[in-house]
Amino acid sequence: MFFNANRIFVYVFVAASALAGISCSTVPVNLGVAKEEVIKYYDSGMFDAAVNRTADNAISSFKNIKLTGNDAVVFDIDETALSNYDYSKENDFGYVPDLWDKWIDEAKAPAIKGVKHLYDYLISRGFKIVFITGRKEYQYKATYKNLVNAGYTKFDTLIVRLPSEYNLTALEYKSAQRTALVNHGYKIAGDVGDQYSDLEGPYHGITVKIPNYQYIIR
């Protein structure tokens, strides 16, 4: 199994019972137990409920913004607009490049419902939507198709990594892309993502952190 150094799988959702009597500073939780807890969290509906709460809170914040004509909200894609949970669960939460590329080509990742609800609200208000993803340029067409298939039918642009950007960290890459958007005349009103690296850096406006207990990308 091959792991991308920029995609660090850290299973951080751990039930209190799994750590009872154990000092996390000296003994980590068993990886198998951690995976079971992640699956339980997602399959029980707790994840969906948490996303719905996050989306509702975000809508309350965006209601206070008066649009000026070129206000944009930036969305990440994987584990934000689209869910890859079924793929990840099937592959034991590992990252295998060939299987990942095949999954993207199939363009069948579903929308995360709470995020789609937030997107629908923003569209109804007249915000411009920009997708910035760490997916690569050869995955553009499949990614575009998947977004449309999942109901994200209206957006200004989809930005993917070019070969010259492959070695940038997620924080460097997304910060540079948001800066470029501002230089092109956009006013970034908000930023929606599942990673803190999606939300940190310049020009983010209202930050909306979508929970992700499957992996961390720095």
N, C-alpha and C positions, 0 to 999 in steps of 0.2 A: 504494500500500500504506500502511495507516494503522498507526501504532505507538502503543500506550498508554504514556504517560509513566511509569506505575508498573510496567510490564512491560518491563524493559530486556534486550534480547537480547544476551548477551555469550557468544561461543563460546570457552570458556576451555580446552577440552581440545585441546592442540596437541602433536603428536608432536615429539620432540627433533630429528628429522631436518628438520622444517619450519623450525626456527629455527637450524640449523647455520650458524655464521659470521655471524649477524645479531644485533645488539644490540636486544633487545626494548624498551629505553628510547627508541630513536630510530626504529625501523622496525617496524610491526606485521606479524604474519603476514597473508598474503593471506586475505581472507574466504572465498573459494572453497575454499582449502586447509583452513582451519579447519573448514568445514562437512563436507568430505570426511572429515576425521579424526573428527569427532563421529559421522558415519554408520558409519564403520568400527568405532568403539568399541562402539556399540550393536548393530550387526548381527553382530558377531563373537562375541557372548556375553560379552564382557568386562564389560559393564554388569551383566548378570544375576549374574555371578559376584561382582562387588563388592557388590551388594545382598544376596546370600545371606550373604556374610561379615559384613556389617553386622548383618543380622538375627540370625545365630547369636551374635554378640558381645552384642547387646542381650538376647537370651534368657538368656544367662549372667548378665547383670546383674540382670534382673528376677527370676531364681530366688532372689535373696537378700532379696527384699522379703516381709515377712509382712503379709498383707492384714488390714485393720482393718474392712472392711465397706463403705466408700464410696471405695475407691481407684480412680482413673480414669487412663487413658492417653489423651492427646489425639493425634489423627492429623490431619495435613493431607490433602488429597485429590489435587490435580493433581501428578503426578510423584512422589507418595508412595503413596497407596492405589491410585490409578488412573494408567495410562500413557496419555499423549496423543502418544507418539512417532510413531506412524503418521500421525496428523493433521499434526503439525509437519513431518515429513519431506515429506509430500505438498505442503505449502504453503511449502516452502523455508525453514522455521523462522521465518516471518513471523507477525505478529499482525494479522489482519483481523477486526474485530469481528463482522461478519455471518456469516462462515464459522465463527468460534469459537462463536457462539451456536447455529448450526445443528448443529455437532458435539456440543455439550452436549445439545441437544434429542434427538439420536439415542440417547443413553444407552448407547453401545456401547464405551466405553473399557474395556479389560481391566484386571484387577488386576495389579499388579506382584507376581510370585510370591513373592519373598522377603519383601515386606511382608505379603502375605496369610498367609504362614507365621508371621510374628511375631504378627499379629492372632489367628490360630487358637490359638497358644500362650497368649496373654493371656486370651482367652475361656475356655479350658480351666481356667485358674487362678482365674477369677472376677473379673478386673479389669473395670471398667466402661469402655466405649469411647465417646469423644466425638469427633466430626468437626467441625473448625473450618476453613472454607474461605473464600477470598477471592471465591468465586462469589457472585452477587447473588441477592436474594430471589426474583426472577422465575424463577430457575434451580433453585429448591429441589426441585420435584417431579421434574424430569428427573435431578437429581443424586441424589436419594433412590433413584429407580428404577435408576440406573446402579450405585450401590453394591450394592444387593440383587442385581442381575443378575450382578455380578462376584464374588458370594459373601460380601459383608459383610452378612450377614443379621441380625446381632444387635449393636445399639448403643443407647446411652441417648438420644443426641440428635445432630442435625445442625444446625450453626450456620452461617448464611450472612450476608453483609453486607446491612444495611438501608440505605435511601437516605441516612439521616443519617450513615452510616459510609463512604460512598463516597470521601470525601476524606481519610480517615485513611491513613497509611502501613500497610503490612502489619504492621510491628512494633507500631505503636500499636494497631491493631485486634485483633491476636491476643493481645497482652498484656492488653488490657481484657477480652476474652472469658474468658481463663483466670482473671483476678481475679474476674470475676463468678461463675464456676463454684465457686471456693473460697468465695465469700460465700454460695453456695447449699448449702454443706456437702460438696462434693467435696474429696478429698485427691488432688492431682495427683501421681501416682507417676512419670509419664514423658511425654515429648513427642516425637513422631515427625514429621519434616518434611524436605523437600528443600532448603529455604532457611534460611539463618541467621536470617532475620527470623521464621521459624516457631518458633525455639528460644530466642531471646534474650528478655530481659525477666523479669518475676516469675513464680513458680509454674510451673516446668517439670519438676522432678524429673530423672530420667534422660533425657538428650537423645540422640536417635538421628538422626544426619544421613544421609539418603539421598542418594547422589550424583545430581547433575543437571548435565549439561554442555550443556543447551539454552538456558537463560536464567537471569537473576538477577532476583529481586524484592526490593526493599529495604523 
